[in-house]
Amino acid sequence: MENKTRTQARRSDGVLVLVGENTLSPEGQAREIQCAKEVDTPILGIQAYRENRTTIY
């Protein structure tokens, strides 16, 4: 699964992340964000909730 995620990130022009309080949980988007970082794909994080200030990098 991780190789597939990394391949998709490599083929993408960028990754859009809706950031919420569970974004970095093991079941969240953390693996996908990490794969995008590993292949130097630009990441744009958008805060999903005003109250939440999760940092994704």
Summary of the structure (lengths in Angstrom):
residues: 57
radius of gyration: 11.2
end to end distance: 21.8
largest distance: 34.0
contacts: 129
relative contact order: 0.28
helix: 33%
strand: 18%
